[in-house]
Amino acid sequence: MADPLIFMMGQYEAQIPQDRLYCDNHMWAQEGPGGFRIGFTAYSVRLLQDVYFLDWTIDPYTVVKRKQEIGEIESSKAVSTLYPPGEGKVLNFNEALLDDPSAINTDSYGAGWLYNFETLMKFMTPDEYVAFLGTKWDETQRVIKGQVNQD
């Protein structure tokens, strides 16, 4: 397997594994039986920081649209609404995360996966995602600095 790509977030390295695809909402997608497994990228986990609560507002096998709310996540930074990466069907959830979402923090590319998703949408390659991050980093830093200044 190829070494992960690295996107520098200041001093922090966000690793972008090359064995999966990516979405503009900072989720990864790995093709498997029946669809794609979806999870948070290292970039999004770094921005969220310590995730301690996760809840889904839809049931398994729900057909969803791109900007449709499907759940909520709470971290030391904020409460955030979760959206699917695009149109498709959420097949099932990683039930272990409902009891203990800490795997999102410690193993977001493994045990911290979120749900399985059936879709025909096109995802970004790892190289395309790293290039996309480069276009968003300045804006992201301004948001982070704004949050820090509000404390």
C-alpha positions in Angstrom: 0.0 0.0 0.0 1.2 3.5 -0.9 2.3 5.9 1.9 -0.4 8.3 2.9 -0.3 11.8 1.5 0.3 14.5 4.0 -1.4 17.9 4.3 0.2 20.2 6.8 -2.3 22.0 9.1 0.2 24.4 10.7 2.4 22.1 12.8 -0.1 19.1 12.5 0.2 16.5 9.8 -3.2 15.4 8.4 -2.6 12.0 6.8 -4.6 11.2 3.7 -4.5 7.4 3.0 -4.3 6.6 -0.7 -6.5 3.5 -0.4 -9.8 5.4 -0.4 -11.6 8.4 -2.0 -12.7 11.7 -0.5 -15.6 14.2 -0.3 -15.6 17.9 -0.1 -17.3 17.7 3.3 -14.1 16.2 4.7 -15.1 12.6 4.8 -13.4 9.5 3.3 -15.2 6.8 1.3 -13.8 3.3 0.9 -15.6 1.0 -1.5 -16.7 -2.4 -0.1 -19.4 -4.9 -0.5 -22.7 -3.1 -1.2 -21.4 0.4 -1.2 -18.9 2.7 0.5 -17.8 2.9 4.1 -17.8 6.6 5.2 -15.7 8.3 7.9 -14.1 11.5 9.0 -10.7 12.5 7.5 -7.8 13.4 9.7 -8.4 17.0 8.6 -11.9 17.0 10.0 -11.0 15.2 13.2 -8.3 17.8 13.8 -10.8 20.6 13.4 -13.4 18.9 15.6 -11.0 17.8 18.2 -12.2 15.6 21.1 -15.4 14.0 19.9 -17.6 12.8 22.8 -21.1 12.5 21.5 -22.7 11.2 18.2 -26.4 10.8 17.4 -28.2 9.8 14.1 -31.5 11.5 13.2 -32.3 9.0 10.4 -32.9 5.3 10.3 -30.8 2.7 8.4 -31.8 2.4 4.7 -32.9 6.0 4.5 -32.5 7.6 1.0 -30.8 11.0 1.5 -29.9 14.2 -0.4 -26.6 16.1 -0.2 -27.5 18.9 2.3 -29.9 16.7 4.3 -29.3 16.5 8.1 -28.5 12.9 9.1 -27.1 13.3 12.6 -25.2 15.4 15.1 -21.8 15.3 16.6 -20.5 17.0 19.7 -16.9 17.7 20.4 -14.8 20.0 22.6 -15.0 22.6 19.8 -18.7 22.6 18.9 -22.0 20.8 18.2 -22.1 20.1 14.4 -24.7 18.8 12.1 -23.8 15.8 10.0 -24.6 15.6 6.3 -24.1 12.8 3.8 -21.4 13.4 1.1 -24.1 13.4 -1.6 -27.3 11.6 -2.8 -27.6 8.0 -1.9 -28.8 5.6 0.8 -27.4 5.3 4.3 -27.4 1.5 4.8 -26.3 1.1 8.4 -24.3 2.8 11.1 -21.3 1.9 13.2 -23.3 1.1 16.3 -20.2 0.9 18.5 -19.8 4.7 18.1 -23.1 5.4 19.7 -21.9 4.0 23.1 -18.3 5.3 22.7 -17.4 7.7 19.9 -13.8 8.0 21.0 -12.7 5.7 18.0 -13.4 8.8 15.8 -10.6 10.6 17.7 -8.1 7.7 17.8 -8.8 5.6 14.6 -10.9 7.6 12.2 -9.7 5.6 9.2 -10.4 2.3 10.9 -12.7 1.5 13.9 -14.0 5.1 13.8 -15.9 4.7 10.5 -19.4 6.2 10.6 -21.8 4.4 8.2 -22.1 2.4 5.0 -23.5 4.4 2.1 -24.8 3.4 -1.3 -24.3 6.0 -4.0 -23.5 6.7 -7.6 -21.7 10.0 -6.8 -18.2 10.7 -7.9 -15.6 11.1 -5.1 -12.2 12.9 -5.2 -9.0 11.0 -5.5 -6.5 11.5 -2.6 -4.5 13.9 -4.8 -7.6 15.9 -5.7 -8.6 16.0 -2.0 -5.1 17.3 -0.9 -5.4 20.0 -3.6 -8.9 20.9 -2.4 -7.6 21.2 1.2 -4.9 23.6 -0.1 -7.7 25.9 -1.5 -9.6 25.9 1.9 -6.7 26.1 4.4 -6.5 30.0 4.6 -10.2 30.3 5.2 -10.1 27.5 7.8 -7.3 29.2 9.7 -9.3 32.4 9.9 -12.3 30.5 11.3 -10.0 28.7 13.9 -8.5 32.0 14.9 -12.0 33.5 15.3 -13.0 30.6 17.6 -9.9 31.0 19.7 -10.5 34.8 20.0 -14.0 34.2 21.2 -12.9 32.1 24.2 
